[in-house]
């Protein structure tokens, strides 16, 4: 009788061990799926505006009703491109596990109007990002502020695949 009880306890422990392994395997599979969703590669975004973590209030960009203004497109090879209200820009970026950096950026800034300077400053100083509910947030100013974008289905990928000079 004692041998049967020990055998039952051992079988329960083995079952529990394999159940935990299965649960950990499923958990890691889910986390890999989440990381894939956070990938910026081959995505395009249109800026809605500037936000503050304190007030969580959206400051709309100017001009407000311009579907081709303040567009940001990321390719698979670490290259990005976009448009402000007046100009195109391009460069190199790094984005991994929520960390974000603009490595190089080239633009003329000739004739830039409205919120272009504020946009460039925020973009170049962004250090973190998150994607949820088809929105991209680029955080800057020690994560106290962020640019908020929506997915841009109408965009044409403007990415140039040449070398990007330093600024």
C-alpha positions as CSV (number, residue, x, y, z in Angstrom):
1,X,0.0,0.0,0.0
2,X,2.8,2.4,0.9
3,X,4.5,1.7,-2.4
4,X,1.3,2.6,-4.3
5,X,1.0,6.0,-2.5
6,X,4.6,6.9,-3.3
7,X,4.1,5.9,-7.0
8,X,0.9,8.1,-7.1
9,X,2.8,11.1,-5.6
10,X,5.7,10.6,-8.0
11,X,3.3,10.4,-11.0
12,X,1.5,13.6,-9.8
13,X,4.9,15.4,-9.6
14,X,5.9,14.3,-13.1
15,X,2.5,15.4,-14.4
16,X,2.9,18.8,-12.7
17,X,6.4,19.2,-14.0
18,X,5.3,18.5,-17.6
19,X,2.3,20.8,-17.2
20,X,4.6,23.6,-16.1
21,X,6.9,23.0,-19.1
22,X,3.9,23.1,-21.5
23,X,2.7,26.3,-19.9
24,X,6.1,28.0,-20.2
25,X,6.4,26.9,-23.8
26,X,3.0,28.4,-24.6
27,X,3.9,31.6,-22.7
28,X,7.1,32.1,-24.7
29,X,5.2,31.5,-27.9
30,X,2.8,34.2,-27.0
31,X,5.6,36.6,-26.1
32,X,7.3,36.1,-29.4
33,X,4.1,37.0,-31.1
34,X,3.9,40.2,-29.1
35,X,7.4,41.1,-30.1
36,X,6.6,40.6,-33.8
37,X,3.7,43.0,-33.4
38,X,6.1,45.6,-32.1
39,X,8.2,45.4,-35.2
40,X,8.3,48.7,-37.2
41,X,9.6,47.1,-40.4
42,X,7.4,47.7,-43.5
43,X,5.0,50.0,-41.7
44,X,3.9,53.5,-42.4
45,X,2.4,56.0,-39.9
46,X,0.7,59.5,-40.1
47,X,1.2,61.8,-37.1
48,X,-1.9,62.9,-35.2
49,X,-0.1,65.2,-32.8
50,X,2.0,65.8,-29.7
51,X,1.1,64.4,-26.3
52,X,2.3,65.0,-22.7
53,X,2.3,62.2,-20.2
54,X,1.1,64.7,-17.5
55,X,-2.0,66.0,-19.2
56,X,-2.5,63.1,-21.8
57,X,-4.0,65.8,-24.0
58,X,-3.4,65.7,-27.8
59,X,-2.1,68.9,-29.4
60,X,-3.0,68.5,-33.1
61,X,-0.5,69.2,-35.8
62,X,-0.8,72.0,-38.3
63,X,-2.0,71.7,-41.0
64,X,-4.7,69.4,-39.5
65,X,-6.3,68.0,-42.6
66,X,-3.3,67.0,-44.6
67,X,-3.1,63.2,-45.2
68,X,0.3,63.4,-46.8
69,X,1.9,65.6,-44.1
70,X,4.0,64.2,-41.2
71,X,4.1,60.7,-42.6
72,X,6.8,58.3,-41.4
73,X,7.6,55.0,-43.1
74,X,10.0,52.3,-41.9
75,X,11.6,49.7,-44.2
76,X,13.1,46.3,-43.3
77,X,16.7,47.4,-43.5
78,X,16.8,50.1,-40.8
79,X,16.0,52.9,-43.2
80,X,13.1,55.3,-42.8
81,X,11.6,58.1,-44.8
82,X,8.8,60.6,-44.5
83,X,7.3,64.0,-45.2
84,X,6.6,67.1,-43.2
85,X,4.2,69.8,-44.4
86,X,6.8,70.9,-47.0
87,X,9.7,68.5,-47.3
88,X,10.8,64.9,-47.5
89,X,13.3,63.4,-45.1
90,X,15.1,60.1,-44.8
91,X,17.6,58.3,-42.6
92,X,18.6,55.3,-40.6
93,X,16.9,54.1,-37.4
94,X,17.2,51.4,-34.7
95,X,14.1,49.9,-33.0
96,X,14.2,46.9,-30.7
97,X,12.3,45.8,-27.7
98,X,10.8,49.3,-27.1
99,X,14.0,51.2,-27.6
100,X,14.2,53.6,-30.5
101,X,16.9,55.8,-32.0
102,X,17.3,57.9,-35.1
103,X,20.8,57.2,-36.2
104,X,21.0,59.5,-39.2
105,X,18.5,61.9,-40.8
106,X,18.7,64.0,-43.9
107,X,16.4,66.8,-45.0
108,X,16.6,70.2,-46.5
109,X,14.2,72.0,-44.1
110,X,13.8,74.6,-46.9
111,X,10.5,76.3,-46.6
112,X,9.3,74.1,-43.7
113,X,6.3,75.6,-42.0
114,X,3.8,74.9,-39.3
115,X,5.0,72.2,-36.8
116,X,7.9,70.9,-38.8
117,X,10.7,72.1,-36.5
118,X,8.9,70.8,-33.4
119,X,8.3,67.5,-35.2
120,X,12.0,67.1,-36.2
121,X,13.1,67.9,-32.7
122,X,10.8,65.3,-31.1
123,X,11.6,62.7,-33.7
124,X,15.4,63.1,-33.4
125,X,15.1,63.0,-29.6
126,X,12.8,59.9,-29.4
127,X,14.3,57.1,-27.3
128,X,11.4,54.6,-26.9
129,X,8.4,53.4,-28.8
130,X,5.3,51.4,-28.4
131,X,2.6,50.0,-30.7
132,X,-0.9,49.2,-29.7
133,X,-4.4,49.5,-31.2
134,X,-2.8,50.5,-34.6
135,X,-1.1,53.5,-33.0
136,X,2.6,54.2,-32.7
137,X,4.0,56.3,-29.9
138,X,7.5,57.7,-30.1
139,X,8.6,58.9,-26.6
140,X,11.0,61.8,-26.0
141,X,12.0,64.2,-23.2
142,X,12.7,61.3,-20.8
143,X,9.4,59.7,-21.8
144,X,7.5,62.7,-20.6
145,X,6.2,63.5,-24.1
146,X,5.4,61.5,-27.2
147,X,4.4,61.7,-30.8
148,X,1.3,59.7,-31.6
149,X,0.8,58.2,-35.0
150,X,-1.9,56.1,-36.7
151,X,-1.3,53.5,-39.3
152,X,-1.2,55.1,-42.8
153,X,-2.9,52.7,-45.2
154,X,-2.7,55.2,-48.1
155,X,1.0,55.6,-48.0
156,X,3.4,54.8,-50.7
157,X,6.7,53.5,-49.3
158,X,9.1,56.4,-49.9
159,X,12.1,54.7,-48.6
160,X,15.3,55.3,-50.5
161,X,17.8,52.4,-50.4
162,X,21.0,54.4,-50.8
163,X,23.6,55.5,-48.3
164,X,22.5,58.1,-45.8
165,X,25.0,60.8,-44.9
166,X,25.5,62.0,-41.4
167,X,23.9,65.2,-40.2
